[in-house]
Amino acid sequence: MRDGWIICPVCGKGKILKVRSDTIARNLPRKCKRCGQETLVNIEAPEPASKETSA
Ligand SMILES: [Zn+2]
């Protein structure tokens, strides 16, 4: 993932989904416009930024 775009794993060039840092998706089918292959997108919940917690 880079520049906020999920890149098609099949052709490695097509942008199939725009994501934000807080986007979460599970088994979201997206079709690549470039190669036409459908890919299931999985976006894990982002790891919490290194916040300092005074525990
Ligand atoms: Zn593709």
N, CA, C, O and the ligand as a Tripos MOL2 file, in Angstrom:
@<TRIPOS>MOLECULE
protein
  221   219    56     0     0
PROTEIN
NO_CHARGES

@<TRIPOS>ATOM
      1 N           0.8590   -1.1990    0.0000 N.3       1 MET1
      2 CA          0.0000    0.0000    0.0000 C.3       1 MET1
      3 C           0.8880    1.2390    0.0000 C.2       1 MET1
      4 O           1.8150    1.3550    0.8010 O.2       1 MET1
      5 N           0.5950    2.1450   -0.8930 N.am      2 ARG2
      6 CA          1.3790    3.3680   -0.9100 C.3       2 ARG2
      7 C           0.5390    4.4920   -1.4930 C.2       2 ARG2
      8 O          -0.3390    4.2640   -2.3250 O.2       2 ARG2
      9 N           0.8100    5.6620   -1.0610 N.am      3 ASP3
     10 CA          0.0900    6.8330   -1.5460 C.3       3 ASP3
     11 C          -1.4150    6.7010   -1.3580 C.2       3 ASP3
     12 O          -2.1910    7.3200   -2.0870 O.2       3 ASP3
     13 N          -1.8290    5.8960   -0.3840 N.am      4 GLY4
     14 CA         -3.2430    5.7710   -0.1060 C.3       4 GLY4
     15 C          -4.0050    4.9340   -1.1070 C.2       4 GLY4
     16 O          -5.2360    4.9600   -1.1170 O.2       4 GLY4
     17 N          -3.3020    4.1860   -1.9560 N.am      5 TRP5
     18 CA         -3.9840    3.3610   -2.9430 C.3       5 TRP5
     19 C          -3.5820    1.9030   -2.7780 C.2       5 TRP5
     20 O          -2.4170    1.5770   -2.5500 O.2       5 TRP5
     21 N          -4.5880    1.0310   -2.9020 N.am      6 ILE6
     22 CA         -4.2940   -0.3990   -2.9670 C.3       6 ILE6
     23 C          -3.9570   -0.7110   -4.4210 C.2       6 ILE6
     24 O          -4.7290   -0.4060   -5.3300 O.2       6 ILE6
     25 N          -2.8110   -1.3120   -4.6230 N.am      7 ILE7
     26 CA         -2.3920   -1.6450   -5.9700 C.3       7 ILE7
     27 C          -2.7730   -3.0850   -6.2800 C.2       7 ILE7
     28 O          -2.6200   -3.9730   -5.4410 O.2       7 ILE7
     29 N          -3.2640   -3.3060   -7.4750 N.am      8 CYS8
     30 CA         -3.6550   -4.6430   -7.9030 C.3       8 CYS8
     31 C          -2.4760   -5.6000   -7.8010 C.2       8 CYS8
     32 O          -1.4160   -5.3490   -8.3750 O.2       8 CYS8
     33 N          -2.6610   -6.7070   -7.0650 N.am      9 PRO9
     34 CA         -1.5570   -7.6740   -6.9000 C.3       9 PRO9
     35 C          -1.3320   -8.5130   -8.1500 C.2       9 PRO9
     36 O          -0.2990   -9.1670   -8.2880 O.2       9 PRO9
     37 N          -2.2930   -8.4930   -9.0510 N.am     10 VAL10
     38 CA         -2.1680   -9.3190  -10.2520 C.3      10 VAL10
     39 C          -1.2430   -8.6530  -11.2610 C.2      10 VAL10
     40 O          -0.2740   -9.2570  -11.7220 O.2      10 VAL10
     41 N          -1.5480   -7.4070  -11.6000 N.am     11 CYS11
     42 CA         -0.7430   -6.7270  -12.6000 C.3      11 CYS11
     43 C           0.2550   -5.7700  -11.9480 C.2      11 CYS11
     44 O           1.2320   -5.3500  -12.5690 O.2      11 CYS11
     45 N          -0.0080   -5.4370  -10.6950 N.am     12 GLY12
     46 CA          0.9380   -4.5970   -9.9670 C.3      12 GLY12
     47 C           0.9420   -3.1500  -10.4200 C.2      12 GLY12
     48 O           1.8320   -2.3840  -10.0500 O.2      12 GLY12
     49 N          -0.0450   -2.7710  -11.2170 N.am     13 LYS13
     50 CA         -0.0550   -1.3970  -11.7260 C.3      13 LYS13
     51 C          -1.3780   -0.6830  -11.4770 C.2      13 LYS13
     52 O          -1.4180    0.5210  -11.2240 O.2      13 LYS13
     53 N          -2.4700   -1.4630  -11.5540 N.am     14 GLY14
     54 CA         -3.7790   -0.8390  -11.4270 C.3      14 GLY14
     55 C          -4.0900   -0.4550   -9.9990 C.2      14 GLY14
     56 O          -3.8110   -1.1980   -9.0580 O.2      14 GLY14
     57 N          -4.6720    0.7190   -9.8570 N.am     15 LYS15
     58 CA         -5.1400    1.1300   -8.5400 C.3      15 LYS15
     59 C          -6.5670    0.6420   -8.3850 C.2      15 LYS15
     60 O          -7.4360    0.9970   -9.1800 O.2      15 LYS15
     61 N          -6.8140   -0.1640   -7.3750 N.am     16 ILE16
     62 CA         -8.1400   -0.7480   -7.2520 C.3      16 ILE16
     63 C          -8.9610   -0.1380   -6.1400 C.2      16 ILE16
     64 O         -10.1840   -0.2730   -6.1300 O.2      16 ILE16
     65 N          -8.3200    0.5220   -5.2160 N.am     17 LEU17
     66 CA         -9.0920    1.1020   -4.1190 C.3      17 LEU17
     67 C          -8.2770    2.1710   -3.4160 C.2      17 LEU17
     68 O          -7.0950    1.9940   -3.1200 O.2      17 LEU17
     69 N          -8.9470    3.2870   -3.1590 N.am     18 LYS18
     70 CA         -8.2830    4.3460   -2.4090 C.3      18 LYS18
     71 C          -8.5950    4.1610   -0.9370 C.2      18 LYS18
     72 O          -9.7410    3.9200   -0.5590 O.2      18 LYS18
     73 N          -7.5940    4.2700   -0.1330 N.am     19 VAL19
     74 CA         -7.7850    4.0450    1.2850 C.3      19 VAL19
     75 C          -7.2030    5.1940    2.0940 C.2      19 VAL19
     76 O          -6.2970    5.9080    1.6630 O.2      19 VAL19
     77 N          -7.7560    5.3340    3.2640 N.am     20 ARG20
     78 CA         -7.2110    6.2870    4.2200 C.3      20 ARG20
     79 C          -6.4840    5.5130    5.3050 C.2      20 ARG20
     80 O          -6.5290    4.2840    5.3480 O.2      20 ARG20
     81 N          -5.8390    6.2210    6.1460 N.am     21 SER21
     82 CA         -5.0750    5.5530    7.2040 C.3      21 SER21
     83 C          -6.0000    4.8240    8.1730 C.2      21 SER21
     84 O          -5.5670    3.9310    8.9020 O.2      21 SER21
     85 N          -7.2780    5.2090    8.1770 N.am     22 ASP22
     86 CA         -8.2060    4.5630    9.1070 C.3      22 ASP22
     87 C          -9.2210    3.6980    8.3770 C.2      22 ASP22
     88 O         -10.2520    3.3320    8.9410 O.2      22 ASP22
     89 N          -8.9330    3.3730    7.1300 N.am     23 THR23
     90 CA         -9.8480    2.5230    6.3700 C.3      23 THR23
     91 C          -9.6870    1.0630    6.7790 C.2      23 THR23
     92 O          -8.5730    0.5640    6.9370 O.2      23 THR23
     93 N         -10.8040    0.4030    6.9440 N.am     24 ILE24
     94 CA        -10.7850   -1.0230    7.2450 C.3      24 ILE24
     95 C         -11.7050   -1.7360    6.2610 C.2      24 ILE24
     96 O         -12.8300   -1.2970    6.0220 O.2      24 ILE24
     97 N         -11.2250   -2.8290    5.6970 N.am     25 ALA25
     98 CA        -12.0400   -3.6060    4.7640 C.3      25 ALA25
     99 C         -11.7220   -5.0820    4.9330 C.2      25 ALA25
    100 O         -10.5850   -5.4660    5.2100 O.2      25 ALA25
    101 N         -12.7490   -5.8970    4.7590 N.am     26 ARG26
    102 CA        -12.5300   -7.3370    4.8610 C.3      26 ARG26
    103 C         -13.2180   -8.0240    3.6940 C.2      26 ARG26
    104 O         -14.4310   -7.9170    3.5150 O.2      26 ARG26
    105 N         -12.4170   -8.7330    2.9020 N.am     27 ASN27
    106 CA        -12.9430   -9.4670    1.7520 C.3      27 ASN27
    107 C         -13.8120   -8.5760    0.8720 C.2      27 ASN27
    108 O         -14.9100   -8.9550    0.4640 O.2      27 ASN27
    109 N         -13.2990   -7.3990    0.5930 N.am     28 LEU28
    110 CA        -14.0180   -6.4700   -0.2660 C.3      28 LEU28
    111 C         -13.5860   -6.7140   -1.7130 C.2      28 LEU28
    112 O         -12.4350   -6.4700   -2.0730 O.2      28 LEU28
    113 N         -14.5270   -7.2040   -2.5500 N.am     29 PRO29
    114 CA        -14.1560   -7.4840   -3.9240 C.3      29 PRO29
    115 C         -14.0310   -6.2050   -4.7410 C.2      29 PRO29
    116 O         -14.9470   -5.3850   -4.7910 O.2      29 PRO29
    117 N         -12.8820   -6.0570   -5.3750 N.am     30 ARG30
    118 CA        -12.6390   -4.8930   -6.2230 C.3      30 ARG30
    119 C         -12.0730   -5.3770   -7.5480 C.2      30 ARG30
    120 O         -11.2020   -6.2460   -7.5920 O.2      30 ARG30
    121 N         -12.5780   -4.8060   -8.6080 N.am     31 LYS31
    122 CA        -12.1300   -5.2280   -9.9180 C.3      31 LYS31
    123 C         -11.1080   -4.2340  -10.4420 C.2      31 LYS31
    124 O         -11.3260   -3.0220  -10.4370 O.2      31 LYS31
    125 N         -10.0020   -4.7720  -10.8870 N.am     32 CYS32
    126 CA         -8.9480   -3.9230  -11.4200 C.3      32 CYS32
    127 C          -9.3330   -3.4760  -12.8230 C.2      32 CYS32
    128 O          -9.6690   -4.2960  -13.6770 O.2      32 CYS32
    129 N          -9.2800   -2.1800  -13.0490 N.am     33 LYS33
    130 CA         -9.6460   -1.6620  -14.3660 C.3      33 LYS33
    131 C          -8.5570   -1.9600  -15.3960 C.2      33 LYS33
    132 O          -8.7840   -1.9240  -16.6050 O.2      33 LYS33
    133 N          -7.4030   -2.2450  -14.8860 N.am     34 ARG34
    134 CA         -6.2700   -2.4140  -15.7900 C.3      34 ARG34
    135 C          -6.2170   -3.8290  -16.3830 C.2      34 ARG34
    136 O          -6.0550   -4.0040  -17.5900 O.2      34 ARG34
    137 N          -6.3570   -4.8320  -15.5060 N.am     35 CYS35
    138 CA         -6.2560   -6.2010  -15.9880 C.3      35 CYS35
    139 C          -7.5910   -6.9340  -15.8990 C.2      35 CYS35
    140 O          -7.7370   -8.0310  -16.4370 O.2      35 CYS35
    141 N          -8.5570   -6.3330  -15.2260 N.am     36 GLY36
    142 CA         -9.8830   -6.9290  -15.1840 C.3      36 GLY36
    143 C         -10.0470   -8.0210  -14.1460 C.2      36 GLY36
    144 O         -11.1240   -8.6050  -14.0270 O.2      36 GLY36
    145 N          -9.0030   -8.3020  -13.4020 N.am     37 GLN37
    146 CA         -9.0840   -9.3420  -12.3950 C.3      37 GLN37
    147 C          -9.7390   -8.7970  -11.1330 C.2      37 GLN37
    148 O          -9.5030   -7.6600  -10.7240 O.2      37 GLN37
    149 N         -10.5690   -9.6440  -10.5270 N.am     38 GLU38
    150 CA        -11.2020   -9.2440   -9.2790 C.3      38 GLU38
    151 C         -10.3450   -9.7120   -8.1180 C.2      38 GLU38
    152 O          -9.8590  -10.8430   -8.0940 O.2      38 GLU38
    153 N         -10.1770   -8.8370   -7.1790 N.am     39 THR39
    154 CA         -9.3260   -9.1430   -6.0380 C.3      39 THR39
    155 C         -10.0720   -8.8410   -4.7560 C.2      39 THR39
    156 O         -10.8020   -7.8540   -4.6590 O.2      39 THR39
    157 N          -9.8800   -9.6980   -3.7820 N.am     40 LEU40
    158 CA        -10.4610   -9.4340   -2.4780 C.3      40 LEU40
    159 C          -9.4860   -8.5840   -1.6680 C.2      40 LEU40
    160 O          -8.3300   -8.9470   -1.4520 O.2      40 LEU40
    161 N          -9.9960   -7.4520   -1.2380 N.am     41 VAL41
    162 CA         -9.1450   -6.5330   -0.4990 C.3      41 VAL41
    163 C          -9.3490   -6.7410    0.9940 C.2      41 VAL41
    164 O         -10.4740   -6.7430    1.4950 O.2      41 VAL41
    165 N          -8.2540   -6.9130    1.6770 N.am     42 ASN42
    166 CA         -8.2990   -7.0020    3.1310 C.3      42 ASN42
    167 C          -7.3930   -5.9230    3.7150 C.2      42 ASN42
    168 O          -6.1950   -5.8720    3.4330 O.2      42 ASN42
    169 N          -7.9780   -5.0850    4.5120 N.am     43 ILE43
    170 CA         -7.1870   -4.0390    5.1480 C.3      43 ILE43
    171 C          -7.3430   -4.1890    6.6510 C.2      43 ILE43
    172 O          -8.4190   -3.9860    7.2130 O.2      43 ILE43
    173 N          -6.2670   -4.5400    7.2630 N.am     44 GLU44
    174 CA         -6.3040   -4.7390    8.7070 C.3      44 GLU44
    175 C          -6.4170   -3.3860    9.3990 C.2      44 GLU44
    176 O          -6.0540   -2.3450    8.8500 O.2      44 GLU44
    177 N          -6.9240   -3.4390   10.6020 N.am     45 ALA45
    178 CA         -6.9570   -2.2150   11.3900 C.3      45 ALA45
    179 C          -5.5260   -1.7620   11.6230 C.2      45 ALA45
    180 O          -4.6660   -2.5530   12.0120 O.2      45 ALA45
    181 N          -5.2850   -0.5050   11.3860 N.am     46 PRO46
    182 CA         -3.9240    0.0010   11.5460 C.3      46 PRO46
    183 C          -3.4570   -0.1050   12.9800 C.2      46 PRO46
    184 O          -4.2190    0.0680   13.9320 O.2      46 PRO46
    185 N          -2.1930   -0.3920   13.0930 N.am     47 GLU47
    186 CA         -1.6430   -0.4390   14.4390 C.3      47 GLU47
    187 C          -1.6560    0.9700   15.0210 C.2      47 GLU47
    188 O          -1.3480    1.9500   14.3420 O.2      47 GLU47
    189 N          -2.0150    1.0400   16.2700 N.am     48 PRO48
    190 CA         -2.0690    2.3650   16.8830 C.3      48 PRO48
    191 C          -0.7120    3.0460   16.8420 C.2      48 PRO48
    192 O           0.3280    2.4540   17.1320 O.2      48 PRO48
    193 N          -0.7710    4.2960   16.4740 N.am     49 ALA49
    194 CA          0.4770    5.0380   16.4210 C.3      49 ALA49
    195 C           1.1240    5.0520   17.8000 C.2      49 ALA49
    196 O           0.4740    4.8650   18.8280 O.2      49 ALA49
    197 N           2.3940    5.2740   17.7730 N.am     50 SER50
    198 CA          3.1370    5.2090   19.0290 C.3      50 SER50
    199 C           2.7350    6.3550   19.9440 C.2      50 SER50
    200 O           3.4550    7.3380   20.1260 O.2      50 SER50
    201 N           1.5540    6.1770   20.5080 N.am     51 LYS51
    202 CA          1.1120    7.2020   21.4490 C.3      51 LYS51
    203 C           1.7060    6.9060   22.8290 C.2      51 LYS51
    204 O           1.8230    5.7570   23.2540 O.2      51 LYS51
    205 N           2.0570    7.9410   23.4740 N.am     52 GLU52
    206 CA          2.5890    7.7330   24.8140 C.3      52 GLU52
    207 C           1.4370    7.6910   25.8040 C.2      52 GLU52
    208 O           0.7140    8.6710   25.9900 O.2      52 GLU52
    209 N           1.2860    6.5440   26.4300 N.am     53 THR53
    210 CA          0.2320    6.4160   27.4180 C.3      53 THR53
    211 C           0.8460    6.3630   28.8060 C.2      53 THR53
    212 O           1.6990    5.5270   29.1060 O.2      53 THR53
    213 N           0.4030    7.2440   29.6080 N.am     54 SER54
    214 CA          0.9370    7.2690   30.9710 C.3      54 SER54
    215 C           0.1620    6.2860   31.8360 C.2      54 SER54
    216 O          -0.7430    6.6750   32.5740 O.2      54 SER54
    217 N           0.5100    5.0550   31.7430 N.am     55 ALA55
    218 CA         -0.2010    4.0380   32.5140 C.3      55 ALA55
    219 C           0.3390    3.9720   33.9260 C.2      55 ALA55
    220 O          -0.1360    3.1710   34.7320 O.2      55 ALA55
    221 ZN         -4.6590   -5.5020  -12.2630 Zn       56 ZN56
@<TRIPOS>BOND
     1     1     2 1
     2     2     3 1
     3     3     4 2
     4     3     5 am
     5     5     6 1
     6     6     7 1
     7     7     8 2
     8     7     9 am
     9     9    10 1
    10    10    11 1
    11    11    12 2
    12    11    13 am
    13    13    14 1
    14    14    15 1
    15    15    16 2
    16    15    17 am
    17    17    18 1
    18    18    19 1
    19    19    20 2
    20    19    21 am
    21    21    22 1
    22    22    23 1
    23    23    24 2
    24    23    25 am
    25    25    26 1
    26    26    27 1
    27    27    28 2
    28    27    29 am
    29    29    30 1
    30    30    31 1
    31    31    32 2
    32    31    33 am
    33    33    34 1
    34    34    35 1
    35    35    36 2
    36    35    37 am
    37    37    38 1
    38    38    39 1
    39    39    40 2
    40    39    41 am
    41    41    42 1
    42    42    43 1
    43    43    44 2
    44    43    45 am
    45    45    46 1
    46    46    47 1
    47    47    48 2
    48    47    49 am
    49    49    50 1
    50    50    51 1
    51    51    52 2
    52    51    53 am
    53    53    54 1
    54    54    55 1
    55    55    56 2
    56    55    57 am
    57    57    58 1
    58    58    59 1
    59    59    60 2
    60    59    61 am
    61    61    62 1
    62    62    63 1
    63    63    64 2
    64    63    65 am
    65    65    66 1
    66    66    67 1
    67    67    68 2
    68    67    69 am
    69    69    70 1
    70    70    71 1
    71    71    72 2
    72    71    73 am
    73    73    74 1
    74    74    75 1
    75    75    76 2
    76    75    77 am
    77    77    78 1
    78    78    79 1
    79    79    80 2
    80    79    81 am
    81    81    82 1
    82    82    83 1
    83    83    84 2
    84    83    85 am
    85    85    86 1
    86    86    87 1
    87    87    88 2
    88    87    89 am
    89    89    90 1
    90    90    91 1
    91    91    92 2
    92    91    93 am
    93    93    94 1
    94    94    95 1
    95    95    96 2
    96    95    97 am
    97    97    98 1
    98    98    99 1
    99    99   100 2
   100    99   101 am
   101   101   102 1
   102   102   103 1
   103   103   104 2
   104   103   105 am
   105   105   106 1
   106   106   107 1
   107   107   108 2
   108   107   109 am
   109   109   110 1
   110   110   111 1
   111   111   112 2
   112   111   113 am
   113   113   114 1
   114   114   115 1
   115   115   116 2
   116   115   117 am
   117   117   118 1
   118   118   119 1
   119   119   120 2
   120   119   121 am
   121   121   122 1
   122   122   123 1
   123   123   124 2
   124   123   125 am
   125   125   126 1
   126   126   127 1
   127   127   128 2
   128   127   129 am
   129   129   130 1
   130   130   131 1
   131   131   132 2
   132   131   133 am
   133   133   134 1
   134   134   135 1
   135   135   136 2
   136   135   137 am
   137   137   138 1
   138   138   139 1
   139   139   140 2
   140   139   141 am
   141   141   142 1
   142   142   143 1
   143   143   144 2
   144   143   145 am
   145   145   146 1
   146   146   147 1
   147   147   148 2
   148   147   149 am
   149   149   150 1
   150   150   151 1
   151   151   152 2
   152   151   153 am
   153   153   154 1
   154   154   155 1
   155   155   156 2
   156   155   157 am
   157   157   158 1
   158   158   159 1
   159   159   160 2
   160   159   161 am
   161   161   162 1
   162   162   163 1
   163   163   164 2
   164   163   165 am
   165   165   166 1
   166   166   167 1
   167   167   168 2
   168   167   169 am
   169   169   170 1
   170   170   171 1
   171   171   172 2
   172   171   173 am
   173   173   174 1
   174   174   175 1
   175   175   176 2
   176   175   177 am
   177   177   178 1
   178   178   179 1
   179   179   180 2
   180   179   181 am
   181   181   182 1
   182   182   183 1
   183   183   184 2
   184   183   185 am
   185   185   186 1
   186   186   187 1
   187   187   188 2
   188   187   189 am
   189   189   190 1
   190   190   191 1
   191   191   192 2
   192   191   193 am
   193   193   194 1
   194   194   195 1
   195   195   196 2
   196   195   197 am
   197   197   198 1
   198   198   199 1
   199   199   200 2
   200   199   201 am
   201   201   202 1
   202   202   203 1
   203   203   204 2
   204   203   205 am
   205   205   206 1
   206   206   207 1
   207   207   208 2
   208   207   209 am
   209   209   210 1
   210   210   211 1
   211   211   212 2
   212   211   213 am
   213   213   214 1
   214   214   215 1
   215   215   216 2
   216   215   217 am
   217   217   218 1
   218   218   219 1
   219   219   220 2
@<TRIPOS>SUBSTRUCTURE
     1 MET1         2 RESIDUE 1 A MET
     2 ARG2         6 RESIDUE 1 A ARG
     3 ASP3        10 RESIDUE 1 A ASP
     4 GLY4        14 RESIDUE 1 A GLY
     5 TRP5        18 RESIDUE 1 A TRP
     6 ILE6        22 RESIDUE 1 A ILE
     7 ILE7        26 RESIDUE 1 A ILE
     8 CYS8        30 RESIDUE 1 A CYS
     9 PRO9        34 RESIDUE 1 A PRO
    10 VAL10       38 RESIDUE 1 A VAL
    11 CYS11       42 RESIDUE 1 A CYS
    12 GLY12       46 RESIDUE 1 A GLY
    13 LYS13       50 RESIDUE 1 A LYS
    14 GLY14       54 RESIDUE 1 A GLY
    15 LYS15       58 RESIDUE 1 A LYS
    16 ILE16       62 RESIDUE 1 A ILE
    17 LEU17       66 RESIDUE 1 A LEU
    18 LYS18       70 RESIDUE 1 A LYS
    19 VAL19       74 RESIDUE 1 A VAL
    20 ARG20       78 RESIDUE 1 A ARG
    21 SER21       82 RESIDUE 1 A SER
    22 ASP22       86 RESIDUE 1 A ASP
    23 THR23       90 RESIDUE 1 A THR
    24 ILE24       94 RESIDUE 1 A ILE
    25 ALA25       98 RESIDUE 1 A ALA
    26 ARG26      102 RESIDUE 1 A ARG
    27 ASN27      106 RESIDUE 1 A ASN
    28 LEU28      110 RESIDUE 1 A LEU
    29 PRO29      114 RESIDUE 1 A PRO
    30 ARG30      118 RESIDUE 1 A ARG
    31 LYS31      122 RESIDUE 1 A LYS
    32 CYS32      126 RESIDUE 1 A CYS
    33 LYS33      130 RESIDUE 1 A LYS
    34 ARG34      134 RESIDUE 1 A ARG
    35 CYS35      138 RESIDUE 1 A CYS
    36 GLY36      142 RESIDUE 1 A GLY
    37 GLN37      146 RESIDUE 1 A GLN
    38 GLU38      150 RESIDUE 1 A GLU
    39 THR39      154 RESIDUE 1 A THR
    40 LEU40      158 RESIDUE 1 A LEU
    41 VAL41      162 RESIDUE 1 A VAL
    42 ASN42      166 RESIDUE 1 A ASN
    43 ILE43      170 RESIDUE 1 A ILE
    44 GLU44      174 RESIDUE 1 A GLU
    45 ALA45      178 RESIDUE 1 A ALA
    46 PRO46      182 RESIDUE 1 A PRO
    47 GLU47      186 RESIDUE 1 A GLU
    48 PRO48      190 RESIDUE 1 A PRO
    49 ALA49      194 RESIDUE 1 A ALA
    50 SER50      198 RESIDUE 1 A SER
    51 LYS51      202 RESIDUE 1 A LYS
    52 GLU52      206 RESIDUE 1 A GLU
    53 THR53      210 RESIDUE 1 A THR
    54 SER54      214 RESIDUE 1 A SER
    55 ALA55      218 RESIDUE 1 A ALA
    56 ZN56       221 GROUP 0 **** ****
